[in-house]
Amino acid sequence: MKDTNIIIMLKDKDTGEMTEEAMNCSIYGDYEHYIDGAYAVKNDDGDFTTHIKLTVGKERTVENWQFDAIYDYYDESALENLVESFKEVEDVSDPMWEVSFTFSPDKFEFILEKRINGILDAHKAEIEAVFDGIEEHKAEYEV
């Protein structure tokens, strides 16, 4: 498996426009399939709030009955020690979540990479557990 680099852009909190590169991170293994996007907003204290949109995996097809089941059975506590904010993203074709956390630019970049990869590792494990667990509930979600 090869690593993938992602660029986290700085988003202007007033205009919502992406203005410049904030940081560059290596994503290990196949985790890039679980990211739909990432950006950072600079806070007044100079720290960054980093936002990452997590998916079920871009290579995975979600059936209609699975959509609500995935949200119902996803245990967000799997990420509670890794992120400060966790929310479901609405109006998307496949389940998606946005997580965020604060990061100080004074810290080493590899600490940010370690944190992002930890989030992706926990998310991937939870997604796999959800897909393994919801199959037995298929009849409840098919209408």
C-alpha positions as CSV (number, residue, x, y, z in Angstrom):
1,M,0.0,0.0,0.0
2,K,1.2,3.4,-0.8
3,D,0.7,6.6,1.1
4,T,-1.4,9.4,-0.3
5,N,-0.8,13.1,0.3
6,I,-3.7,15.4,0.9
7,I,-3.6,19.1,0.9
8,I,-5.7,20.8,3.5
9,M,-6.7,24.2,2.2
10,L,-7.4,27.3,4.4
11,K,-11.0,28.5,4.2
12,D,-11.8,32.1,4.8
13,K,-14.3,32.1,7.6
14,D,-16.1,35.2,6.3
15,T,-16.3,34.4,2.6
16,G,-16.1,30.6,2.6
17,E,-13.5,30.7,-0.1
18,M,-10.4,28.5,-0.1
19,T,-7.5,30.9,0.0
20,E,-4.2,29.0,0.4
21,E,-2.6,25.8,1.4
22,A,-2.7,25.4,5.2
23,M,-0.9,22.0,5.5
24,N,0.0,18.9,3.6
25,C,-0.5,15.4,5.2
26,S,0.3,11.8,4.4
27,I,-2.6,9.4,4.6
28,Y,-1.5,5.9,5.2
29,G,-2.7,2.8,3.4
30,D,-6.1,3.0,1.7
31,Y,-7.7,5.6,4.0
32,E,-8.0,8.1,1.2
33,H,-11.2,6.3,0.1
34,Y,-12.9,7.4,3.4
35,I,-12.2,11.2,2.9
36,D,-14.5,13.4,0.8
37,G,-12.7,16.6,1.7
38,A,-10.7,18.5,4.3
39,Y,-10.1,22.1,5.0
40,A,-9.0,24.3,7.9
41,V,-10.2,27.6,9.3
42,K,-7.8,29.9,11.2
43,N,-9.1,30.9,14.6
44,D,-8.6,34.3,16.2
45,D,-5.9,32.7,18.6
46,G,-3.8,31.5,15.6
47,D,-4.8,27.9,15.9
48,F,-6.6,26.0,13.1
49,T,-9.9,24.2,13.3
50,T,-9.5,21.3,10.8
51,H,-12.6,19.8,9.2
52,I,-12.7,16.4,7.5
53,K,-15.7,14.9,5.7
54,L,-15.7,11.1,6.2
55,T,-17.5,8.7,3.9
56,V,-18.4,5.0,3.9
57,G,-15.6,4.5,1.4
58,K,-15.7,5.8,-2.2
59,E,-15.4,2.2,-3.6
60,R,-18.5,1.0,-1.7
61,T,-22.0,1.1,-3.0
62,V,-24.7,1.9,-0.5
63,E,-28.1,0.3,-1.1
64,N,-31.2,2.4,-0.3
65,W,-32.2,0.3,2.7
66,Q,-28.6,0.7,4.1
67,F,-28.6,4.5,4.2
68,D,-30.6,5.0,7.4
69,A,-29.2,1.8,9.0
70,I,-25.6,3.1,8.6
71,Y,-26.5,6.3,10.4
72,D,-28.4,4.4,13.1
73,Y,-25.7,1.9,13.8
74,Y,-22.6,4.1,13.5
75,D,-21.3,4.7,17.0
76,E,-19.8,8.1,17.0
77,S,-18.2,7.4,20.4
78,A,-15.5,5.5,18.4
79,L,-14.1,8.9,17.5
80,E,-14.9,10.9,20.7
81,N,-11.3,11.0,21.9
82,L,-10.0,12.0,18.5
83,V,-12.3,14.9,17.5
84,E,-14.0,17.8,19.1
85,S,-17.1,17.9,16.8
86,F,-19.0,15.1,15.0
87,K,-22.1,15.6,12.9
88,E,-24.0,13.9,10.1
89,V,-23.9,15.7,6.7
90,E,-27.3,16.1,5.2
91,D,-28.4,16.1,1.6
92,V,-25.8,13.6,0.3
93,S,-26.2,10.5,-1.8
94,D,-24.2,8.3,0.6
95,P,-23.8,8.6,4.4
96,M,-21.2,11.2,5.3
97,W,-20.0,12.8,8.6
98,E,-18.0,15.9,9.3
99,V,-15.6,15.9,12.1
100,S,-13.4,18.7,13.3
101,F,-10.6,19.4,15.8
102,T,-8.3,22.2,16.7
103,F,-4.7,22.1,15.8
104,S,-1.9,24.5,16.7
105,P,0.5,25.3,13.9
106,D,3.3,25.3,16.5
107,K,3.0,21.6,16.7
108,F,5.0,19.3,14.4
109,E,3.2,18.3,11.2
110,F,3.7,14.6,11.9
111,I,1.5,15.0,15.0
112,L,-1.3,16.3,12.7
113,E,-0.7,13.4,10.3
114,K,-0.9,10.9,13.2
115,R,-4.1,12.4,14.5
116,I,-5.8,12.4,11.0
117,N,-4.7,8.8,10.4
118,G,-6.0,7.8,13.9
119,I,-9.3,9.3,13.0
120,L,-9.4,7.5,9.7
121,D,-8.3,4.2,11.4
122,A,-11.1,4.5,13.9
123,H,-13.7,5.5,11.3
124,K,-12.7,2.7,8.9
125,A,-13.0,0.1,11.8
126,E,-16.5,1.5,12.7
127,I,-17.7,1.5,9.1
128,E,-16.6,-2.1,8.8
129,A,-18.4,-3.0,12.0
130,V,-21.6,-1.2,10.8
131,F,-21.7,-3.0,7.5
132,D,-21.1,-6.4,9.3
133,G,-23.9,-5.6,11.8
134,I,-26.6,-4.1,9.7
135,E,-27.2,-7.0,7.3
136,E,-29.2,-8.8,10.0
137,H,-31.5,-5.8,10.2
138,K,-32.2,-5.6,6.5
139,A,-35.9,-6.5,6.9
140,E,-36.4,-3.6,9.4
141,Y,-35.1,-1.0,6.9
142,E,-36.6,-2.3,3.6
143,V,-40.0,-0.6,2.9
